[in-house]
Amino acid sequence: MRITGMFTGSLLAGVLLLGTAGSAVADETPTPTGSSSDGSDTAEAPTEAGTSFRTATAFRPGQRATADGSSGDYLYWVFPADAGQRPTVTAKVTLPESAAARKGATTWQVDVYDGLRRRQPCMYGAQTKALAADARTVELRCTLRTVRAWAEPWSNDPLPGSYYVRLTVLNAQEVDLGLPVRAEIEAATPDKGGASAVGGQLAVPLTPGRTTVSAADDGDGSGTDSGMGDGARLAASGVEPEGGWSSGWWTDRWIWTVAGGVLGALAGIAGYTLARPSRRPAGPSGI
């Protein structure tokens, strides 16, 4: 009975250790300063889009970025994604009623590029859809692979940093180009936890340099202004998660590793106690 009580007490101690470690990590998790208690982002979402990678408009996950443009334009946005997150980009294109008389169907596509401007494949989701001639709205979706803390130089794995979203129309008749459209972009970056964690870390996130562009120059050296707002011309120089970039080494896998080691050690001690041979007391001398 005493041995059984020791083993039960050791097991309960290990469970309590696991619960305490989990609570400590939850307490240390930084709360985004730009979010309200109901989970909505208090920062104002952008209402314009860039026309290239360099002029991409920055927005944060959870915001709904909007922009007015014309069919045939390339619209660019950028948002941050950190290690262990799996980004999902949702795009919605709406044509006004006045454009319902267009000549034919059009095909819209949303692409996502990482900080090195490598096009990232979608795990699932319809990133290309056709819009019928009598329809007004089309919704696109692209879920990327989980962002890795580091990767081999030859691989195309998604890495922490900026992720560019490009929305454009494909296979449209020439007479249908130039029609006014309204685009909406959202990004979600749920954390997949230690199950998707890998060893190693990236030295720095893949983000653009912190350079700004003057109001009279779009950054191409021509000295001309395309009319884009300051938020678009900054080229995502301030894109960063609200809680900062992760260090790349800490995941909840450490909790399970430590707790598993403690439980394994306690189980080994209990097993040895149960299995070791009992020692008989020595008899009287001379027997």
Secondary structure, 3 states (H helix, E strand, C coil): CHHHHHHHHHHHHHHHHHHHHHHHHHHHCCCCCCECCCCCECCCCCCCCECCCCCCEECCCCCEEEEEEECCCCEEEEEEECCCECCEEEEEEECCHHHCCCCCCEEEEEEEECCCCCECCCCECCCEEEECCCCCEEEEEEECCCCCCCCCCCCCCCCCEEEEEEEEEECCCHHHCCCEEEEEEEEECCECCHHHCCCCCCCCCECCCCCCCCCCCCCCCCCCCCCCCHHHHCCCCCCCCCCCCCCCCCCCHHHHHHHHHHHHHHHHHHHHHHHCCCCCCCCCCCC
